[in-house]
Amino acid sequence: MKTGRRCLGRLLIGGTASRHDWGSAPVAVAIWLSATSVGWAWQPLIVHPVKDEATLAMLRMATGERDRVVREMAEEALALIADPNVTNRVSRLPALDHAGWSDADVLRHLNADEAWQREIAVREAGRRKLPDAEPALVALLEHSDERLRRAAAAALGQLRRGGAAALRRLEVEPSRRAREALVGLLLAVRDEASREGLVNLLRHPRWETREAAVWALRDWGERELALVLTRLLRDRHLSVQTVATEALTHLRHPGTERALLDALDQVDPAVQPAVVRALGELRSVTAIPRLAEWVTSTNNALATATVEALGKIPDQRVPALLKRPIEQISNQQFTVRPVAIRYLRERGVSGLEKRMAQIVADRVVPPPPLIPEPGYDTVEARQEALRYLQRFGQREHAEYILGRMEAQPPPALRPLLAETISQLTGQRYEPVPDEDYRRYFVESLTVWDRTVPRGGIRLVTAQE
């Protein structure tokens, strides 16, 4: 192989993703991207039977790669190898067979030379809840191998010990997955010292540490902690703003309403939809005048969050606001209309039957630039319109739809369309699936009618 910068590009695990003809043993193949004199080229670098030490070392190294796909494939392979029910087709390696380990063997292997042996011992120590393993597990929270750190955190969580060590590690931990494991440990310990330590970490200079502290406090089980998290709405880092808003949405403390209202103009625009949803969870009547500005926003994410929030607020002004995206259809609000229609139906707001029939059957969406004609609404919006008609519609609306429906509507729409038309007309309709082609070993001589009726549904006759 020529020298040069290399990065792991793809990992294939025999028996799960790839199998090669090297005897009957599953194999692991690492494909590396190498810089050569003719440019970048894919070439195989390592080929080993699964479950030998070299393969384990390679896979553990791959779990630290920047490429998410490579990390996930390596994690999947290691999980497969750790499964006691999965064995090499040629032989089972005795080193991986730990069923006969005594507690003393487990404790001894916590200091094994091989990282994968340590990981087995760590998981066994947690499963068996061995209190004497705590010092070694705490030490492993500082190990360079990310998987060992995560396994140690999980084992300490099973022991319900090590909260102070987890707090210290959160101050420097670079891996998001390891931080999640440390948060799980703290939630398992759940003592006053851990709670106080997490609150103090909300002021830590590292945004990753502040983010992890919010994760833990969100799930701590104390609603009053929401009042402590409100200051994170003004955090200088977008990720912290986001998780803080999600935490307030989850905790739903009435005392956070004012802070959320103020945050509408203070947070990053990308976080505004989350703040709006949090106000919806609080049923904030005070927020209605401000939310009214965004119901017809061309920012689809913000408008959808606004409609979701308004739909949860019990106020007589809400139905008129929910009607706006239905009466003034925009080609930039595709996810808004299904939500608005659903809340109007659930609130029992009638009077929109004709408009719903138009959404089902007509090209109601104005064309974007350079598109010559209007388009049909999304399947989700048309489905919600049909559900609305099931509650408020009349026969005349069914006749309107039958007379104007396109020849072949989306297959996903047809079952609900047939159900709605049947209900409104008192006659039984059924959906007709698309049939592109058929192949037979033995073909019938009967004539096969390939025509699909207009609208993709058909009236079921008495004989049928």
Secondary structure, 3 states (H helix, E strand, C coil): CCCCCEEEEEEEECCCCCCCCCCCCCEEEEEEEEEECCEEEEEEEEEEECCCHHHHHHHHHHCCCCCHHHHHHHHHHHHHHHCCCCCCCCCCCHHHCCCCCCHHHHHHHCCCCCHHHHHHHHHHHHHHCCHHHHHHHHHHCCCCCHHHHHHHHHHHHHHCCCHHHHHHHHCCCCCHHHHHHHHHHHHHHCCHHHHHHHHHHCCCCCHHHHHHHHHHHHCCCCHHHHHHHHHHHHCCCHHHHHHHHHHHHHHCCHHHHHHHHHHCCCCCHHHHHHHHHHHHHCCCHHHHHHHHCCCCCCCHHHHHHHHHHHHHCCCCCHHHHHHHHHHCCCCCCCCHHHHHHHHHHHCCCCCCHHHHHHHHHCCCECCCCCCCCCECCCHHHHHHHHHHHHHHCCHHHHHHHHHHCCCCCCHHHHHHHHHHHHHHHCCCEEECCCCCCCCCCCCCCCCCCCCCCHHHEEECCCCC
